[in-house]
């Protein structure tokens, strides 16, 4: 599997302000620092899968999807101390060429089902960096084979797939799982939570999110012209669990993100990053209501732009007061920008960024940060200067970055922060509920305690997808 992921990301906080890097460069550079591991006594818990790994042992990794962002993950894990890239799997030889060339020792496969079946006894960790429609099927195979798991965001396309992964991971606490929302392992996200909990902006009243995505075609109809499948691509394996349709470059290798059969649109691409800190800091679970507003809807693709409002009962949240008992989170994409917030400095330009940002509004002030929680600051310049001069106490341990954090968890028998059962699953479920409301073209209501969908008449296939024969979740 492959994707040409073109996300751009601000430089890590230690970089000069003028630095500009792609997301792949950001992940690689920010995750490489400090990769030495604490020495612990070697011990093995039964079979190889799900075991603790001693520092003297290599963690054997099988990578599914090794072009685009998958290639970045191959390089990231490959450069991490104690890792061995044991096997690579991709349906497109051209997209995978760089990973194949830089990891010549790795065994090569086109079908991840065959790879996991044949190599289960030899691998410890499986990475899944495919288009979204393979995430649940590949991840479930890895979990059931007893393997630690790293899955790119979002975990899945639909509510049923996410809930199945949460349940499976919950039964396997000794198998470390992690979603590839890199900001959760970074400094900025921890700073924001520490500032909120220290009361620097008072209780949170609302949070706004913005991304410039989509940067691929959406809001379009299915193409009708014929194309030959490239000779290096196995189209049937690329489709995998999705319904069959003829090959077209509108789907692969990159533009799949806008198609509901394969991707999750702008929200699925970026909300696992931008909304991550709010879900974690505020202890959010299920919204009571999700309200979508969009451009023209098309049957098979996400809209060109959307605004999605999540309403959470304040009761049960942390560090929030909301308004009239309701905490509101608002997502915007496709060029829909929030209005200049009340209290924004008159001499400061708005919007903050044409790429993506998160804006936290509280009783006493505001916090502004980038897509990944990077470069957080208090909007009040004097308050920001004060907290930078006298930082609040560190409450949340800093990590070695997304790859190092996972490897530490595998070695220590613990879970990373963005693990499936504890954080990544609930975060992804909230996000795909937003997409469900968009597809339905109407507000949806849920039981905010159990997550039961109360709105009737929504197409079941959008909630519980049917897979082609040979795939399951």
N, C-alpha and C positions, 0 to 999 in steps of 0.2 A: 504494500500500500504506500501511497505517497501523497504529499500535499506540498504545493509551493506556498509556504506561509510567508507573507510579506509584511507581517506586523512590524512596525517600527516602535522602538521603546526608548524613553529617555535614558541617558547614561546612568550607571550606578551612582549612588550618592557620593562616592569617593572620587568620581571623575570630575573634571572641570565642567562648568556650566555649559560651555560651548560644544561639549562632546555630543555626538549623535550617533546612535548605533541601532542596528536592526534588533528585533526581538531575539533572534538566534544568537547574535553576538552578546546581547545583554545576559541571556541565560548562561552562556558558556563562561563569560568573564566573571559574573557575579557568583557563579556556583563553583568556580575552581578554587576560590580562596580557602585556605585553611583546611586541607583535606586529610591531614594526619589523623589517625584514629587512636582513641584510648586503648591501651592494651588490656585485654580481659582474658581470663582463662578459657581455653577452647572447650566447648561442650556442644554436643549434638543432641537434638531432641528427635529421636526416631529417625524417620526417613529424611532425605535431603531437603525436600520441599518444606518451607516454613521453619527451617532450622535457624538457630543462632549460628553465626559464622565467626570463627576466631580470626583475629587480624592476620594470622599466619596463612589463612586460607584465602583463595581468590573467590569472589562472588561471580559465578558464571551467569552471563546475561544473554537472553535471547530477545532480539529486537524485532518487532513487527511494524513495518512501515519505516523505511530508512532513507527516504528522500525528504527534501524540504525540512520541516520542523523535526521529523524523525531522524534526519541526518544530524541535526543539532544535538538531539538526545544521544545518538551513537557517539558523537564526539565528546559530549559532556561526561557520560558514564565512562567512556574509554580513557579519558584523561584523569579520572578519579582513582586515587590510590586504592588498591585492593580489588579492582574490577577487571574482569576478563570478558570481552565481547566474544561469546562462544558461537552464536548463530545469528544470521540475518535473514529476514524474510521481506520480500517486496514483490509486487506483481508487475513492476515496470523496471526492466534492466537499465534503461537510460537514467531514470530518476535515482536509482540505487547505486549508480556507477561510482560515485565518490566514496560512499560507505564501503562498497566492495573493495575498492582500491586501497583504502586506508586500513582496512581490517582483513587482510588477505588470509589470515589463519581461520577466520570464521566460516562455519558451514553455511551454505546458502539454500534457501527454500523460497518457493513462490506461494505456497498454501500454508497458513499458520496452523491449520488443523493437523496437517501432516507433521509439521515441525514439533508441535507440542506433544503429539503422540509418540514420535520417534525419539525425542530428546529429553523427555520428562525426567529421566533419571540423572541427566547430566547438567541440568540448569537449576539455578536458584531463584532468579528474578526474570520476569517477562516485562518488557516495555511495549506499550500500544500507542503508536503515533500515526494512526491511519485516518482517513476520513471518518466523520462521526458515526456513520451507519454501521461500522464494524466495531466500535468501542465496546458495546455490551457483549457481543458474541465472543470476541477475542479475550476480553477480560474475564468473562465467566469461565472459559476454558482454562485459563491460567489459574484462577482461584481453585477450581475443582481439581486441578492437577497438583495442588498443594504448593503453588509458587507465590513468592512475593510479587507485588504488582505495582507498576508505574503506568498510569494511563493519562494521556493528554486530555485537556479539557475540551468540551464538557464530557462527563462520564458517559453520557448516552443522549439519545434524541428525545426520549419520551418518558413519561412518568412511570410506566410499568417496568421499563428497563432499569431505570435508576433504583426503583424500590427492590427489584430482584438483586441487583448488585449490593445494595445496602444490607439486605438480609443475608446474602452469602458471605460477605466480608465480616458481618457481625458474628457469624458462627466460627470464624477463623482468626481469633485474636493474635495468634502467634505468627500469622502471615502479615508482614508489613504491607500496607497499601498507601498509595499517594497519587493525587491528581496533579497534573502539570500546571497549576496556577502558581507560578514562581514567586509572585509577590508575597504569598502567605509565609514563605520561609525567609523573607527579607526584613531588613531593619525598619523601613518606613511603616509597615503594617503594625509592628509592635509599638512603635512610637505613638501612632494614632490612638491605639487602645489605651496606652498608658496616660496620654494626655486627657482622653475622655474620662477615664476612671479617676484621674486627679482633679476633675471638675474644672478644667481650664476653660471650657465653653458652657459649663452648666449642663443640665440634662438636655439630651438631644431632642430636638423638635421635629426634624425632617432631614433627609439626605437626598441629594440630587446626583445623578450619574449621566455622563455624556461620552459618546464615542463618535468618531468620524466614520466608522464603518456603516454600511458596506462599502468596500473598495473593489467589489466584484459585481456582476450583473444580478439584480433581483427585480421583482415586480415584472416578470416576463412570462411569456407562454412557451410551451415546449417547442423546440425547433423541429422542422420537418425535413430539411435537406439531408441527403445521405452522405456518410463519411466512412471510409475504411478504417478499421481498427489499426493503430500503429503496430508494426510487427514486434516491437519490444514489450507490448502491453498485453497481459492476459485479461481481457475485458470481462469474462465471466467471473473470474476470481475478484476483480475489482468490484463488481456488483455485489458479490457475496450474498448477504441475506436480503438485499433489496429486490424488488420486482424487476424482471428483465425489461430492458428497452435497448434499442440499437445505440451503438457508440456515437457520441458527438463531442467535439471539443468544448461545448458549452458545459459539460459535466466534469471532465478530467483533462489535465491533472489538477487544476486549481479551482475552477469556478463552481465546483460541487457545493460550496458552502451555502449558496442561496437556494438550493433545491431541497424541499422538505424530505424527499426520499433519502437524501445523503447527508444533509447538513442541518444546521440550526440557526442560520441567518446571523445577523449582526449580534443579536443578544447571546446566542450560543457561543459565538466566537470570543466575545470580550467581557461578558458579564461575570464569568467566573473569576476574572481579574478585578474588574472595577467594583463589583458589589461584595467581594470577598470579605474585606475588612469590616463592613457594616454588619454582615450576617454574624461574624465571629464576635465582634465587640458588643453588639446589642443582644446577642443570644437569640436570634430570630429562628423560628421554625417554619410554621405555615402561616401564610397570610389569610385573612378572613375574606378578602375580595381582591381581584386583579382586574384592572380596567384598561383595555387597550384602545388606543387611537392611532390610526394608520393612514397611509396613502392607499390608493386603490389595491384591493386584494385580488390575488391570482391563485388558482387552485393548487398549483404545484411549486410556487416559489414564495419566499418571504417578501414582504412589501419593501418598497424603496426607502421608506422612513416610518418610524413609529415612536410613540410616547406611551409608556406602560406604567401605570400607577399601582403600587402595592400598598394595601392597607392592612396594618397589623394592630390587633388590640394591644394597648400599652401594657396591660396586665400580663405578666409572664416574661416581659422583655427585661433587659438590663440597661441602666444608664440612660433611659429614655423617658420623656414626659409626653411627647407628641402634642396633639391639639385635640381637645374634646375627647380624650381617651383613645385616640387613634394615632399611630405612628405611620407616616407616609414616606415611602421610598419611591422616587420617580426616575425612570430610565428613559433616555432619549437617544435616538440614532438617526442616521441619514440626513444630518444637517439641521435637525430640530434642536435648537439651543434653549436652555433655560433663560428666563429673564434675569437681568441684573438684580441680584438679591438685595433686599433692604439692608442697609448698613455697609454695603460694599464701598470702599474708598472712592470718592468722586474723581480723584486724579489718577486712578488706576484703570487700565483698559479692561474691558469685558468683551468677549469671554476670556477666561484665563488661558485657554489652549484650544487650538483647532484640531487637536489630535484626540484627546480624551482626558477626563478628570473626574474627581469625586469631590463634592462640596457638602460638608457637614454643617448643619445649622443648629445652634443651641441657644439656651436661654441667655447666655452671657457673651456669645461670640461665635466665630465660624472657623473651621479647619478646611484647608484646601490641600489636595494632594493629587498626584498623577494617577494614571491608569492602574499601576501596580502598587500604589501606596507610596511611591517614591517621592522624595523631596516634600514631605508634609510641612506646612507652616500655618501658624495662626494668622488669620486675615488682619487682625489688629496688629499693626507694625510694632507698637511698643510692647504688647504682650508677647509677640513672637521673639523680639529681642531679649526680653527677660527670661523666657524659657530656654533660649539657646545659651544664655549666659549662666543660668542655674538650672540644669536639666532636672526633670522629675526622676524619682527613683526607678531603676530598672526592675520591672516585675516579671517580664516574659523573656526567657533565655533566648539569646541570639543563636542562630544556626550557622552551619557551614554552607548554606545555600541549598537549593532544591535537591541536588544529587547527593551532596554530603549528608544532608539530614536523613534521607532515605537509607543510605548505607549505614549510618550510625544506628538507626532503628533496627535494621536487619541484624547488626552485630550485637545489639543490646537486648533484643527481644521486646522492643517497644513499638509504638506507632508514631509516624510523623504527624505534624499538625494537621495537614490537609488529607487525613485518611478517609477512606470511603464511608465507614460506618459512623464516624464521629462528626466530620465536618463537610468533606467534599460531596457526600451523598445528599445531605439536606440542602446544601448550597445549590447543587445542580438541579435538584427537584424543584426548588423555588423558581429557577430560571426557565426550565422547560414548561412550568405552569404558565409563565408569561407568554411563551410561544403558543401554548394551547389556546389561551385567550385571543391571541392575534389571529390564529387560524379560524377560530370560531366566529370572530368578528363581533364579540359581545363580552360584557363583563362576566366573570365566573366567580361563584361564591364557594367557599370551603369551610369546613369545620376547622378552626384555627388550632384546635388541640390535637385532632387525629389526622388531619389532612384529607378527610373524606370530601370528595367532590359533590357538592350539593346541587349544582346546576345540571339540569337534565337536557338531553337531546344533542349532546356533543358526539361527533363521530367516534366510535369506539376504536377504530384503527389509529386515530391520532393519539390515543392514550395507551393502547396495547397493540403494538404492531405485529403483523404476521410475517414470519420469515420464510424465505424459500427453503426447500428441502435441503438438509445437510447442515443447517445452522440453527442455533437455539440460544436462549439466554435464561 
